[in-house]
Amino acid sequence: MTETDAVLRAVRERVDPTATERERLRTVADRLVERAEAAIDERDLDADVVRVGSTARGTWVRGDRDIDVFVRFPPSLERDELEEHGLAVGNAVLPNGHEEYAEHPYVKGEFEGYDVDLVPCYAVESAREIRSAVDRTPFHTDYLATRLDDDLAADVRLCKQFLKGIGAYGSDLKTEGFSGYLTELLVLEYGGFRALLEAAAEWHPPVELDPESHGEASFDDPLVVVDPTDPERNVAAVVSAANVARLQHYARRFRDDPRESYFFTSARDPMDAAAVRAALADRGTRALAVRFDDERLAGLVEDQRYPQLRRSLDGLVRGLEERGFEVVRAATWADETAVLFCELAVAELPAIERHRGPPVHVGEHAAGFYEKYADDDAVYGPYIDGDRYVVERERSVRSAAAFAESELESVALGHAVERLVAAGDYVVLADADVAVLAEEFGTELAAYFDPRP
C-alpha cells in the first residue's frame, strides 16, 4: 500500500457513514416522504414527492444530517398557488418548522434529529424549461443516480472533505467555493478523486468541461462545468479564481506529500486586542476599519450581505489608492456587525498635493487653468514642468481615516452599504483602535495576520 493509499483509507474511515447511520437516515427519509405524500392526499393536490441532494445520492459525509424533500407540482399551476400549496404541505410535514425564502418560500425544520428542507417546485419536462432555479435540482439527482456507483460516491466524499479541509467547499457567496453537485460532476468527469487532483494540479484556467458535449454556450469564468442537464448554466459560476487556485495548490501539495491533515481544518485560535496591536506594531503598518452596526446590513442573509460588502471594500480600496494612500491588503467580515478592514503602508500624506494642468500649447484650456490659479494665494504656482502647467495645492484629506470619515460617499459601494453611509450609520476605527474588533472577529483577524493558501 502506498502512502497515498494509506492516507485515503484513513480519511475514508472518518468520513464514510456507518451502516447504522445509513439505515437510520433511510428510515427517517422514508417517513418524511410518507408524511409529505399523506399531506398531499389530504389536500387532494396534484403533486408528487422526490428526495434530492447528497443524502439521496449517497454522497453525504459522516455526520451530515440534512434531508432535502421536493414536492413537484404541474407547470400549469400559478406561482402563488405553488407557494400556497407548497407551504401548506411543508408546514403539515414540519409543524415546528419555519418558512424561509430563496427564489420562493419553502419550509425548513427538524425531524427526528435531521435538518429538513421541504421545497415546492415545478415538475417540468426538462431543465431547459425551468420556471424557478430549484426546478432543475431533481434532474441533477436523476442524472447522477445512473452514473455514480459506490466507488465513485466514496471518492465524492473524499473530495468534499478535501475541499472542506482547504476552505474551498460551499457555493454560498461568502465562500464562493465548490458545491456538492459540482464536486460530484468533477469526480465523475475525471473518474475518481485522485484523478481529479492529478488533473487539477495541471489546470491552466480558464478550464472548460462539458460532460455531455452540449457545446451551446460560452462562459467567462475561471472554471466552467456545463450543467449536463441544462447547457445554458455553468455549475461552477460561483467559484472564485482564488478557490480554483486553492484547489490547484493543495492538489500539488497532496500529490507531493500526502497528509491526512489536508482534509481536516484546524481551528484558528482567535486573537485578542493586545495581539492585534502587537501584530500591527511588528508589521509597521497602519490599520483602518469601517464598521456597520445597523441591522439593515448585519441582518441580511450571507448571500446578500457578502456581495455588498465585497463591492464596498473594492470601492474603499480604490478610493484610498486614488488619493495616494497605499493599501497592503484588505478584507471584509460579518457577524453581528459588518466590517471593511484595510491595512495600509501609507496612511498619512503631506499637506500639499501636486495637480498637473494641461500642456501650455493647448490654448484656451491652458490659459483657463493658469488664470484659475494665478492669483490664488492658497496654491504654489502655477509653474511649468516640462510642457505643462502645474500647481501644488492643499490636500483635501491627509489621512486614510479622515477620508473614510468625510469622503466615503464618493466611492462605489453596495446599495445597502451606500444607504448606511449616506445616513452616517458607520464608525471609523484607525490604527490601535481596530483592536476592539478582536472581540467579535478574533478568528478572522488571526487568519488575516497569519495568511495561508
Solvent accessible surface area in square Angstrom, and as a share of the most:
residue,aa,sasa,rsa
1,M,145,0.65
2,T,79,0.46
3,E,111,0.50
4,T,23,0.13
5,D,50,0.26
6,A,46,0.35
7,V,19,0.11
8,L,16,0.08
9,R,141,0.52
10,A,32,0.25
11,V,0,0.00
12,R,91,0.33
13,E,115,0.51
14,R,121,0.44
15,V,2,0.01
16,D,20,0.10
17,P,7,0.04
18,T,58,0.34
19,A,83,0.64
20,T,108,0.63
21,E,40,0.18
22,R,78,0.29
23,E,92,0.41
24,R,97,0.35
25,L,7,0.04
26,R,119,0.43
27,T,47,0.27
28,V,0,0.00
29,A,0,0.00
30,D,72,0.37
31,R,92,0.33
32,L,0,0.00
33,V,29,0.17
34,E,107,0.48
35,R,94,0.34
36,A,0,0.00
37,E,77,0.34
38,A,45,0.35
39,A,5,0.04
40,I,8,0.04
41,D,109,0.57
42,E,136,0.61
43,R,93,0.34
44,D,133,0.69
45,L,33,0.17
46,D,107,0.55
47,A,26,0.20
48,D,60,0.31
49,V,19,0.11
50,V,34,0.19
51,R,57,0.21
52,V,3,0.01
53,G,12,0.12
54,S,32,0.21
55,T,11,0.07
56,A,37,0.28
57,R,35,0.13
58,G,22,0.22
59,T,0,0.00
60,W,10,0.04
61,V,7,0.04
62,R,93,0.34
63,G,50,0.48
64,D,44,0.23
65,R,98,0.36
66,D,74,0.39
67,I,0,0.00
68,D,37,0.19
69,V,0,0.00
70,F,12,0.05
71,V,0,0.00
72,R,59,0.22
73,F,3,0.01
74,P,36,0.23
75,P,56,0.36
76,S,99,0.64
77,L,33,0.16
78,E,106,0.47
79,R,74,0.27
80,D,99,0.51
81,E,66,0.30
82,L,0,0.00
83,E,41,0.18
84,E,112,0.50
85,H,45,0.20
86,G,1,0.01
87,L,29,0.15
88,A,35,0.27
89,V,0,0.00
90,G,0,0.00
91,N,58,0.30
92,A,39,0.30
93,V,2,0.01
94,L,5,0.02
95,P,95,0.60
96,N,146,0.75
97,G,22,0.21
98,H,96,0.43
99,E,95,0.43
100,E,65,0.29
101,Y,147,0.56
102,A,64,0.49
103,E,77,0.35
104,H,4,0.02
105,P,18,0.12
106,Y,32,0.12
107,V,1,0.00
108,K,66,0.28
109,G,13,0.12
110,E,107,0.48
111,F,21,0.09
112,E,67,0.30
113,G,37,0.35
114,Y,5,0.02
115,D,74,0.39
116,V,0,0.00
117,D,31,0.16
118,L,0,0.00
119,V,13,0.08
120,P,0,0.00
121,C,0,0.00
122,Y,2,0.01
123,A,38,0.29
124,V,14,0.08
125,E,147,0.66
126,S,37,0.24
127,A,2,0.01
128,R,142,0.52
129,E,94,0.42
130,I,47,0.24
131,R,104,0.38
132,S,3,0.02
133,A,50,0.39
134,V,30,0.17
135,D,1,0.00
136,R,34,0.13
137,T,33,0.19
138,P,7,0.04
139,F,46,0.19
140,H,13,0.06
141,T,17,0.10
142,D,88,0.46
143,Y,25,0.09
144,L,1,0.00
145,A,70,0.54
146,T,113,0.66
147,R,100,0.36
148,L,23,0.11
149,D,82,0.43
150,D,124,0.64
151,D,107,0.55
152,L,30,0.15
153,A,9,0.07
154,A,1,0.01
155,D,33,0.17
156,V,0,0.00
157,R,9,0.03
158,L,5,0.03
159,C,1,0.01
160,K,7,0.03
161,Q,21,0.09
162,F,0,0.00
163,L,2,0.01
164,K,68,0.29
165,G,14,0.14
166,I,16,0.08
167,G,48,0.46
168,A,0,0.00
169,Y,57,0.22
170,G,15,0.15
171,S,53,0.35
172,D,50,0.26
173,L,55,0.28
174,K,88,0.37
175,T,41,0.24
176,E,48,0.21
177,G,0,0.00
178,F,1,0.00
179,S,23,0.15
180,G,18,0.17
181,Y,17,0.07
182,L,1,0.00
183,T,0,0.00
184,E,0,0.00
185,L,3,0.01
186,L,1,0.00
187,V,0,0.00
188,L,39,0.19
189,E,72,0.32
190,Y,58,0.22
191,G,54,0.52
192,G,5,0.05
193,F,1,0.00
194,R,111,0.40
195,A,45,0.35
196,L,1,0.00
197,L,8,0.04
198,E,91,0.41
199,A,28,0.21
200,A,0,0.00
201,A,0,0.00
202,E,100,0.45
203,W,18,0.06
204,H,155,0.69
205,P,63,0.40
206,P,94,0.59
207,V,15,0.09
208,E,118,0.53
209,L,23,0.12
210,D,43,0.22
211,P,36,0.22
212,E,75,0.33
213,S,93,0.60
214,H,49,0.22
215,G,71,0.68
216,E,101,0.45
217,A,45,0.35
218,S,108,0.70
219,F,51,0.21
220,D,145,0.75
221,D,35,0.18
222,P,38,0.24
223,L,0,0.00
224,V,5,0.03
225,V,2,0.01
226,V,12,0.07
227,D,0,0.00
228,P,10,0.07
229,T,26,0.15
230,D,9,0.05
231,P,1,0.01
232,E,132,0.59
233,R,70,0.26
234,N,8,0.04
235,V,8,0.05
236,A,0,0.00
237,A,58,0.45
238,V,40,0.23
239,V,4,0.02
240,S,27,0.18
241,A,67,0.52
242,A,58,0.45
243,N,5,0.02
244,V,1,0.01
245,A,54,0.42
246,R,62,0.23
247,L,2,0.01
248,Q,16,0.07
249,H,63,0.28
250,Y,33,0.12
251,A,0,0.00
252,R,103,0.37
253,R,111,0.40
254,F,6,0.03
255,R,98,0.36
256,D,108,0.56
257,D,51,0.26
258,P,15,0.09
259,R,115,0.42
260,E,55,0.25
261,S,71,0.46
262,Y,22,0.08
263,F,0,0.00
264,F,48,0.20
265,T,97,0.56
266,S,85,0.55
267,A,98,0.76
268,R,54,0.20
269,D,124,0.64
270,P,91,0.57
271,M,32,0.14
272,D,88,0.45
273,A,34,0.27
274,A,58,0.45
275,A,37,0.29
276,V,0,0.00
277,R,111,0.40
278,A,52,0.40
279,A,17,0.13
280,L,13,0.07
281,A,80,0.62
282,D,124,0.64
283,R,96,0.35
284,G,66,0.63
285,T,25,0.14
286,R,83,0.30
287,A,3,0.03
288,L,2,0.01
289,A,0,0.00
290,V,0,0.00
291,R,37,0.14
292,F,0,0.00
293,D,83,0.43
294,D,34,0.18
295,E,142,0.64
296,R,119,0.44
297,L,0,0.00
298,A,16,0.12
299,G,61,0.58
300,L,44,0.22
301,V,94,0.54
302,E,72,0.32
303,D,70,0.36
304,Q,97,0.43
305,R,24,0.09
306,Y,10,0.04
307,P,55,0.34
308,Q,41,0.18
309,L,0,0.00
310,R,70,0.26
311,R,129,0.47
312,S,0,0.00
313,L,19,0.10
314,D,75,0.39
315,G,1,0.01
316,L,1,0.00
317,V,29,0.17
318,R,121,0.44
319,G,3,0.03
320,L,0,0.00
321,E,88,0.39
322,E,135,0.60
323,R,73,0.27
324,G,43,0.41
325,F,2,0.01
326,E,96,0.43
327,V,20,0.11
328,V,73,0.42
329,R,76,0.28
330,A,31,0.24
331,A,21,0.16
332,T,19,0.11
333,W,24,0.08
334,A,15,0.11
335,D,75,0.39
336,E,132,0.59
337,T,16,0.09
338,A,0,0.00
339,V,0,0.00
340,L,0,0.00
341,F,0,0.00
342,C,0,0.00
343,E,0,0.00
344,L,1,0.00
345,A,51,0.40
346,V,51,0.29
347,A,9,0.07
348,E,91,0.41
349,L,26,0.13
350,P,82,0.52
351,A,44,0.34
352,I,66,0.34
353,E,49,0.22
354,R,123,0.45
355,H,53,0.24
356,R,141,0.52
357,G,6,0.06
358,P,13,0.08
359,P,24,0.15
360,V,58,0.33
361,H,138,0.62
362,V,61,0.35
363,G,43,0.41
364,E,160,0.72
365,H,127,0.57
366,A,2,0.02
367,A,45,0.35
368,G,38,0.36
369,F,22,0.09
370,Y,94,0.36
371,E,123,0.55
372,K,140,0.59
373,Y,12,0.05
374,A,41,0.32
375,D,133,0.69
376,D,55,0.28
377,D,149,0.77
378,A,75,0.58
379,V,20,0.12
380,Y,135,0.51
381,G,37,0.35
382,P,25,0.16
383,Y,78,0.30
384,I,104,0.53
385,D,64,0.33
386,G,72,0.70
387,D,79,0.41
388,R,68,0.25
389,Y,33,0.13
390,V,0,0.00
391,V,0,0.00
392,E,46,0.21
393,R,75,0.27
394,E,132,0.59
395,R,38,0.14
396,S,92,0.59
397,V,14,0.08
398,R,126,0.46
399,S,22,0.14
400,A,2,0.02
401,A,23,0.18
402,A,33,0.26
403,F,0,0.00
404,A,0,0.00
405,E,107,0.48
406,S,81,0.52
407,E,41,0.18
408,L,1,0.01
409,E,121,0.54
410,S,70,0.45
411,V,17,0.10
412,A,38,0.30
413,L,6,0.03
414,G,2,0.02
415,H,127,0.57
416,A,5,0.04
417,V,0,0.00
418,E,85,0.38
419,R,136,0.50
420,L,1,0.01
421,V,5,0.03
422,A,68,0.52
423,A,65,0.51
424,G,49,0.47
425,D,54,0.28
426,Y,42,0.16
427,V,74,0.43
428,V,26,0.15
429,L,27,0.13
430,A,31,0.24
431,D,43,0.22
432,A,56,0.43
433,D,90,0.47
434,V,0,0.00
435,A,2,0.02
436,V,75,0.43
437,L,0,0.00
438,A,10,0.08
439,E,164,0.73
440,E,42,0.19
441,F,1,0.00
442,G,5,0.05
443,T,64,0.37
444,E,60,0.27
445,L,0,0.00
446,A,11,0.09
447,A,41,0.31
448,Y,12,0.05
449,F,30,0.12
450,D,69,0.36
451,P,79,0.50
452,R,137,0.50
453,P,73,0.46
